[in-house]
Structures are given as C-alpha cells and as structure tokens.
Amino acid sequence: SGFRGSTRPPPQKPSDPPGDPPGTAPLAPVLQLLRNQLREKDALIRHLESDWERSRAQREREERLLVTAWYNMGLALQQQEGGTAPRGLPSGAQSFLAQQRLATVARRARAPHGRAPSSS
C-alpha cells in the first residue's frame, strides 16, 4: 500500500548535446567521414577519366600508325613492280587513288548500255 508515494522519478530521455536532433548520435564525425569518402571517390573518378583519355589517345595513335604502315607497304609494292599499272592503265598512275580516278574516267568515257559514244 505504499506504491503511491514511490520515490522513483518518471522516466526521462537522456540529454542530447545542443545542435544535434534529439535521439540521434552526433553528426559531425559521420559527416566528415562521408565528405572524406566523397573526396576519395572524386579523386578516383578523375584518375579513371585521365586513364581513359590516355588510352583513347594511344589507340588513335596506333590506328594512324597502322594506316600509315599499310599505305607505305602498298606504295612499296607498287614501286617494286616497276610502276606498271594493272589492266592497261598508263604507267604514270602510281598511287591507288590515281588508278581509281583513271578507271572512273575510262568508265565514264564508255557509252552507257553498250551504245557507241556520241561525238561532242
């Protein structure tokens, strides 16, 4: 029958430091940790982007070298043949493009559909 005058105080919430929302841990260390992680990830992204850019530039250089090598090989092969062009083209046509131009001119000079060329 002595329960009414109990000396026990009513339950209270533990006191939180000022500045933090009630019932949460202090945010400053968590924020600092997240900021550090963000800086590290930004640094990693910058590093990966620069690596990618270097790789792209290197690949472009290699492609240009391959094209140049093929061109030089074709030119050397033509020079070894002594400048004789295939299919009766004049020997003055040394490059592939020149041969293609001459073939196009010859094709256009022919009459369409087998008719005799008109004199103009």
Backbone as JSON Lines, residues from 0, in Angstrom:
{"i":0,"aa":"S","n":[0.81,-1.19,0.0],"ca":[0.0,0.0,0.0],"c":[0.85,1.25,0.0]}
{"i":1,"aa":"G","n":[2.15,1.18,-0.21],"ca":[3.0,2.35,-0.27],"c":[3.41,2.69,-1.69]}
{"i":2,"aa":"F","n":[2.68,2.23,-2.67],"ca":[3.06,2.48,-4.05],"c":[2.79,3.91,-4.49]}
{"i":3,"aa":"R","n":[1.84,4.57,-3.83],"ca":[1.51,5.92,-4.26],"c":[2.66,6.88,-4.03]}
{"i":4,"aa":"G","n":[3.35,6.83,-3.05],"ca":[4.41,7.77,-2.74],"c":[5.76,7.24,-3.13]}
{"i":5,"aa":"S","n":[5.88,6.57,-4.24],"ca":[7.14,5.99,-4.68],"c":[8.18,7.09,-4.91]}
{"i":6,"aa":"T","n":[9.42,6.82,-4.56],"ca":[10.49,7.79,-4.7],"c":[11.13,7.75,-6.09]}
{"i":7,"aa":"R","n":[10.7,6.87,-6.88],"ca":[11.27,6.72,-8.22],"c":[10.71,7.83,-9.12]}
{"i":8,"aa":"P","n":[11.6,8.62,-9.81],"ca":[11.12,9.69,-10.7],"c":[10.6,9.09,-12.01]}
{"i":9,"aa":"P","n":[9.76,9.81,-12.75],"ca":[9.26,9.29,-14.03],"c":[10.41,9.18,-15.03]}
{"i":10,"aa":"P","n":[10.35,8.24,-15.99],"ca":[11.45,8.06,-16.95],"c":[11.61,9.31,-17.8]}
{"i":11,"aa":"Q","n":[12.88,9.67,-18.03],"ca":[13.2,10.83,-18.86],"c":[14.18,10.42,-19.96]}
{"i":12,"aa":"K","n":[14.15,11.17,-21.03],"ca":[15.08,10.9,-22.14],"c":[16.47,11.37,-21.72]}
{"i":13,"aa":"P","n":[17.52,10.67,-22.19],"ca":[18.87,11.15,-21.88],"c":[19.09,12.48,-22.59]}
{"i":14,"aa":"S","n":[19.88,13.34,-22.0],"ca":[20.1,14.67,-22.57],"c":[21.03,14.56,-23.78]}
{"i":15,"aa":"D","n":[20.66,15.23,-24.88],"ca":[21.45,15.24,-26.11],"c":[22.27,16.52,-26.14]}
{"i":16,"aa":"P","n":[23.44,16.49,-26.77],"ca":[24.22,17.72,-26.88],"c":[23.47,18.73,-27.74]}
{"i":17,"aa":"P","n":[23.64,20.0,-27.49],"ca":[22.93,21.01,-28.29],"c":[23.4,20.99,-29.74]}
{"i":18,"aa":"G","n":[22.49,21.22,-30.66],"ca":[22.83,21.26,-32.07],"c":[22.48,20.0,-32.82]}
{"i":19,"aa":"D","n":[22.39,18.87,-32.19],"ca":[22.03,17.63,-32.85],"c":[20.55,17.37,-32.6]}
{"i":20,"aa":"P","n":[19.84,16.78,-33.56],"ca":[18.43,16.45,-33.33],"c":[18.3,15.48,-32.17]}
{"i":21,"aa":"P","n":[17.21,15.56,-31.44],"ca":[17.04,14.66,-30.3],"c":[16.99,13.2,-30.76]}
{"i":22,"aa":"G","n":[17.6,12.35,-30.0],"ca":[17.58,10.9,-30.25],"c":[18.55,10.43,-31.32]}
{"i":23,"aa":"T","n":[19.49,11.26,-31.74],"ca":[20.45,10.85,-32.76],"c":[21.86,11.03,-32.22]}
{"i":24,"aa":"A","n":[22.77,10.31,-32.87],"ca":[24.17,10.42,-32.49],"c":[24.71,11.73,-33.05]}
{"i":25,"aa":"P","n":[25.82,12.23,-32.54],"ca":[26.41,13.46,-33.08],"c":[26.73,13.27,-34.57]}
{"i":26,"aa":"L","n":[26.41,14.26,-35.39],"ca":[26.56,14.13,-36.84],"c":[27.92,14.56,-37.36]}
{"i":27,"aa":"A","n":[28.66,15.35,-36.66],"ca":[29.92,15.88,-37.17],"c":[30.88,14.78,-37.62]}
{"i":28,"aa":"P","n":[31.14,13.74,-36.84],"ca":[32.07,12.7,-37.3],"c":[31.53,11.94,-38.52]}
{"i":29,"aa":"V","n":[30.23,11.71,-38.56],"ca":[29.64,10.98,-39.68],"c":[29.74,11.83,-40.95]}
{"i":30,"aa":"L","n":[29.46,13.11,-40.84],"ca":[29.56,14.0,-42.0],"c":[30.99,14.08,-42.51]}
{"i":31,"aa":"Q","n":[31.93,14.17,-41.6],"ca":[33.34,14.24,-42.0],"c":[33.75,12.95,-42.72]}
{"i":32,"aa":"L","n":[33.3,11.8,-42.22],"ca":[33.6,10.53,-42.86],"c":[33.01,10.49,-44.26]}
{"i":33,"aa":"L","n":[31.77,10.93,-44.42],"ca":[31.13,10.94,-45.73],"c":[31.83,11.91,-46.69]}
{"i":34,"aa":"R","n":[32.24,13.06,-46.18],"ca":[32.96,14.01,-47.02],"c":[34.29,13.42,-47.5]}
{"i":35,"aa":"N","n":[34.98,12.74,-46.6],"ca":[36.25,12.1,-46.98],"c":[36.02,11.03,-48.05]}
{"i":36,"aa":"Q","n":[34.98,10.23,-47.88],"ca":[34.67,9.2,-48.87],"c":[34.34,9.83,-50.22]}
{"i":37,"aa":"L","n":[33.6,10.93,-50.19],"ca":[33.25,11.63,-51.42],"c":[34.49,12.17,-52.12]}
{"i":38,"aa":"R","n":[35.42,12.75,-51.36],"ca":[36.68,13.24,-51.94],"c":[37.47,12.1,-52.57]}
{"i":39,"aa":"E","n":[37.53,10.96,-51.87],"ca":[38.27,9.82,-52.41],"c":[37.64,9.32,-53.7]}
{"i":40,"aa":"K","n":[36.31,9.27,-53.74],"ca":[35.64,8.79,-54.95],"c":[35.82,9.79,-56.09]}
{"i":41,"aa":"D","n":[35.78,11.08,-55.79],"ca":[36.02,12.09,-56.83],"c":[37.44,11.96,-57.39]}
{"i":42,"aa":"A","n":[38.4,11.73,-56.5],"ca":[39.78,11.56,-56.95],"c":[39.91,10.31,-57.83]}
{"i":43,"aa":"L","n":[39.23,9.23,-57.45],"ca":[39.26,8.01,-58.24],"c":[38.63,8.25,-59.61]}
{"i":44,"aa":"I","n":[37.52,8.96,-59.66],"ca":[36.86,9.26,-60.93],"c":[37.78,10.08,-61.83]}
{"i":45,"aa":"R","n":[38.41,11.1,-61.27],"ca":[39.34,11.91,-62.07],"c":[40.49,11.05,-62.6]}
{"i":46,"aa":"H","n":[41.01,10.17,-61.76],"ca":[42.11,9.29,-62.18],"c":[41.65,8.36,-63.31]}
{"i":47,"aa":"L","n":[40.47,7.76,-63.18],"ca":[39.97,6.85,-64.2],"c":[39.68,7.6,-65.51]}
{"i":48,"aa":"E","n":[39.15,8.82,-65.41],"ca":[38.89,9.61,-66.61],"c":[40.2,9.94,-67.34]}
{"i":49,"aa":"S","n":[41.23,10.3,-66.59],"ca":[42.5,10.61,-67.24],"c":[43.11,9.35,-67.86]}
{"i":50,"aa":"D","n":[42.98,8.21,-67.19],"ca":[43.46,6.94,-67.77],"c":[42.73,6.63,-69.07]}
{"i":51,"aa":"W","n":[41.4,6.85,-69.06],"ca":[40.61,6.58,-70.26],"c":[41.04,7.49,-71.4]}
{"i":52,"aa":"E","n":[41.27,8.76,-71.09],"ca":[41.69,9.71,-72.12],"c":[43.05,9.32,-72.69]}
{"i":53,"aa":"R","n":[43.98,8.91,-71.82],"ca":[45.29,8.46,-72.32],"c":[45.14,7.22,-73.19]}
{"i":54,"aa":"S","n":[44.28,6.29,-72.79],"ca":[44.07,5.07,-73.58],"c":[43.48,5.39,-74.94]}
{"i":55,"aa":"R","n":[42.52,6.31,-74.97],"ca":[41.89,6.71,-76.23],"c":[42.92,7.35,-77.17]}
{"i":56,"aa":"A","n":[43.73,8.24,-76.62],"ca":[44.76,8.9,-77.44],"c":[45.76,7.88,-77.97]}
{"i":57,"aa":"Q","n":[46.16,6.93,-77.13],"ca":[47.1,5.89,-77.55],"c":[46.49,5.03,-78.66]}
{"i":58,"aa":"R","n":[45.22,4.66,-78.53],"ca":[44.55,3.85,-79.54],"c":[44.48,4.6,-80.88]}
{"i":59,"aa":"E","n":[44.19,5.9,-80.82],"ca":[44.14,6.7,-82.05],"c":[45.51,6.76,-82.71]}
{"i":60,"aa":"R","n":[46.57,6.93,-81.9],"ca":[47.93,6.95,-82.47],"c":[48.25,5.61,-83.14]}
{"i":61,"aa":"E","n":[47.88,4.51,-82.5],"ca":[48.14,3.19,-83.06],"c":[47.37,2.98,-84.36]}
{"i":62,"aa":"E","n":[46.12,3.44,-84.41],"ca":[45.34,3.31,-85.64],"c":[45.98,4.11,-86.77]}
{"i":63,"aa":"R","n":[46.44,5.33,-86.47],"ca":[47.1,6.13,-87.51],"c":[48.38,5.45,-88.0]}
{"i":64,"aa":"L","n":[49.13,4.86,-87.07],"ca":[50.35,4.15,-87.47],"c":[50.05,2.95,-88.36]}
{"i":65,"aa":"L","n":[48.97,2.22,-88.03],"ca":[48.6,1.07,-88.86],"c":[48.2,1.5,-90.27]}
{"i":66,"aa":"V","n":[47.41,2.57,-90.35],"ca":[47.0,3.06,-91.67],"c":[48.23,3.51,-92.46]}
{"i":67,"aa":"T","n":[49.13,4.2,-91.82],"ca":[50.35,4.65,-92.5],"c":[51.19,3.47,-92.95]}
{"i":68,"aa":"A","n":[51.3,2.45,-92.11],"ca":[52.08,1.26,-92.47],"c":[51.48,0.56,-93.68]}
{"i":69,"aa":"W","n":[50.16,0.41,-93.7],"ca":[49.51,-0.23,-94.85],"c":[49.73,0.59,-96.12]}
{"i":70,"aa":"Y","n":[49.6,1.9,-96.0],"ca":[49.81,2.76,-97.16],"c":[51.24,2.61,-97.67]}
{"i":71,"aa":"N","n":[52.21,2.66,-96.76],"ca":[53.62,2.54,-97.16],"c":[53.92,1.18,-97.77]}
{"i":72,"aa":"M","n":[53.31,0.13,-97.23],"ca":[53.52,-1.21,-97.81],"c":[52.96,-1.27,-99.23]}
{"i":73,"aa":"G","n":[51.78,-0.73,-99.43],"ca":[51.19,-0.73,-100.77],"c":[52.01,0.08,-101.75]}
{"i":74,"aa":"L","n":[52.49,1.22,-101.29],"ca":[53.31,2.07,-102.15],"c":[54.62,1.36,-102.51]}
{"i":75,"aa":"A","n":[55.24,0.72,-101.52],"ca":[56.49,-0.01,-101.78],"c":[56.26,-1.16,-102.75]}
{"i":76,"aa":"L","n":[55.13,-1.84,-102.62],"ca":[54.83,-2.95,-103.52],"c":[54.65,-2.45,-104.95]}
{"i":77,"aa":"Q","n":[53.97,-1.31,-105.1],"ca":[53.8,-0.75,-106.43],"c":[55.13,-0.33,-107.03]}
{"i":78,"aa":"Q","n":[56.0,0.23,-106.22],"ca":[57.31,0.66,-106.73],"c":[58.17,-0.55,-107.1]}
{"i":79,"aa":"Q","n":[58.02,-1.66,-106.39],"ca":[58.77,-2.87,-106.71],"c":[58.31,-3.45,-108.04]}
{"i":80,"aa":"E","n":[57.04,-3.26,-108.36],"ca":[56.52,-3.78,-109.63],"c":[57.02,-2.96,-110.81]}
{"i":81,"aa":"G","n":[57.72,-1.91,-110.55],"ca":[58.31,-1.12,-111.63],"c":[57.38,-0.09,-112.21]}
{"i":82,"aa":"G","n":[56.32,0.21,-111.51],"ca":[55.42,1.26,-111.98],"c":[54.44,0.8,-113.03]}
{"i":83,"aa":"T","n":[54.4,-0.5,-113.35],"ca":[53.44,-0.97,-114.34],"c":[52.1,-1.12,-113.65]}
{"i":84,"aa":"A","n":[51.12,-0.41,-114.17],"ca":[49.78,-0.45,-113.58],"c":[48.99,-1.6,-114.19]}
{"i":85,"aa":"P","n":[48.18,-2.28,-113.41],"ca":[47.38,-3.38,-113.94],"c":[46.27,-2.88,-114.86]}
{"i":86,"aa":"R","n":[45.73,-3.77,-115.67],"ca":[44.58,-3.53,-116.56],"c":[44.86,-2.46,-117.6]}
{"i":87,"aa":"G","n":[46.07,-2.38,-118.02],"ca":[46.39,-1.49,-119.12],"c":[46.34,-0.01,-118.79]}
{"i":88,"aa":"L","n":[46.36,0.36,-117.55],"ca":[46.36,1.76,-117.2],"c":[47.74,2.34,-117.47]}
{"i":89,"aa":"P","n":[47.83,3.62,-117.77],"ca":[49.14,4.22,-118.04],"c":[50.07,4.07,-116.83]}
{"i":90,"aa":"S","n":[51.35,3.95,-117.12],"ca":[52.29,3.73,-116.03],"c":[52.48,4.97,-115.18]}
{"i":91,"aa":"G","n":[51.96,6.11,-115.62],"ca":[52.08,7.33,-114.82],"c":[51.23,7.29,-113.56]}
{"i":92,"aa":"A","n":[50.25,6.41,-113.51],"ca":[49.37,6.33,-112.34],"c":[50.06,5.49,-111.27]}
{"i":93,"aa":"Q","n":[50.72,6.13,-110.35],"ca":[51.49,5.41,-109.35],"c":[50.66,5.06,-108.11]}
{"i":94,"aa":"S","n":[49.78,5.92,-107.71],"ca":[49.07,5.67,-106.46],"c":[47.74,4.97,-106.72]}
{"i":95,"aa":"F","n":[47.21,4.38,-105.7],"ca":[45.91,3.7,-105.78],"c":[44.83,4.69,-106.18]}
{"i":96,"aa":"L","n":[44.83,5.86,-105.56],"ca":[43.8,6.85,-105.87],"c":[43.88,7.31,-107.32]}
{"i":97,"aa":"A","n":[45.08,7.49,-107.81],"ca":[45.23,7.9,-109.21],"c":[44.69,6.81,-110.13]}
{"i":98,"aa":"Q","n":[44.95,5.56,-109.81],"ca":[44.42,4.45,-110.61],"c":[42.89,4.45,-110.58]}
{"i":99,"aa":"Q","n":[42.32,4.71,-109.42],"ca":[40.86,4.73,-109.31],"c":[40.28,5.89,-110.11]}
{"i":100,"aa":"R","n":[40.95,7.02,-110.08],"ca":[40.46,8.16,-110.86],"c":[40.49,7.84,-112.36]}
{"i":101,"aa":"L","n":[41.59,7.25,-112.82],"ca":[41.69,6.91,-114.24],"c":[40.64,5.87,-114.63]}
{"i":102,"aa":"A","n":[40.38,4.9,-113.77],"ca":[39.37,3.89,-114.06],"c":[37.99,4.53,-114.14]}
{"i":103,"aa":"T","n":[37.72,5.49,-113.28],"ca":[36.43,6.18,-113.3],"c":[36.28,6.99,-114.57]}
{"i":104,"aa":"V","n":[37.33,7.7,-114.97],"ca":[37.3,8.48,-116.2],"c":[37.06,7.56,-117.39]}
{"i":105,"aa":"A","n":[37.74,6.43,-117.43],"ca":[37.59,5.48,-118.54],"c":[36.17,4.91,-118.55]}
{"i":106,"aa":"R","n":[35.61,4.63,-117.42],"ca":[34.25,4.09,-117.33],"c":[33.24,5.11,-117.82]}
{"i":107,"aa":"R","n":[33.45,6.37,-117.46],"ca":[32.52,7.43,-117.89],"c":[32.64,7.7,-119.39]}
{"i":108,"aa":"A","n":[33.82,7.47,-119.93],"ca":[34.04,7.72,-121.36],"c":[33.33,6.68,-122.21]}
{"i":109,"aa":"R","n":[33.13,5.49,-121.67],"ca":[32.42,4.45,-122.41],"c":[30.95,4.83,-122.54]}
{"i":110,"aa":"A","n":[30.36,4.38,-123.6],"ca":[28.95,4.7,-123.82],"c":[28.09,3.88,-122.85]}
{"i":111,"aa":"P","n":[27.01,4.45,-122.33],"ca":[26.13,3.68,-121.45],"c":[25.38,2.61,-122.22]}
{"i":112,"aa":"H","n":[25.2,1.48,-121.62],"ca":[24.44,0.33,-122.15],"c":[24.97,-0.16,-123.48]}
{"i":113,"aa":"G","n":[26.25,-0.03,-123.73],"ca":[26.87,-0.62,-124.9],"c":[26.7,0.18,-126.18]}
{"i":114,"aa":"R","n":[26.14,1.38,-126.11],"ca":[25.99,2.18,-127.34],"c":[27.31,2.89,-127.67]}
{"i":115,"aa":"A","n":[27.43,3.27,-128.88],"ca":[28.63,3.97,-129.31],"c":[28.67,5.34,-128.69]}
{"i":116,"aa":"P","n":[29.84,5.83,-128.31],"ca":[29.91,7.15,-127.7],"c":[29.54,8.22,-128.72]}
{"i":117,"aa":"S","n":[28.81,9.21,-128.24],"ca":[28.42,10.3,-129.12],"c":[29.56,11.28,-129.25]}
{"i":118,"aa":"S","n":[29.71,11.84,-130.44],"ca":[30.79,12.82,-130.62],"c":[30.29,14.17,-130.19]}
{"i":119,"aa":"S","n":[31.03,14.82,-129.3],"ca":[30.6,16.12,-128.8],"c":[31.59,17.18,-129.15]}
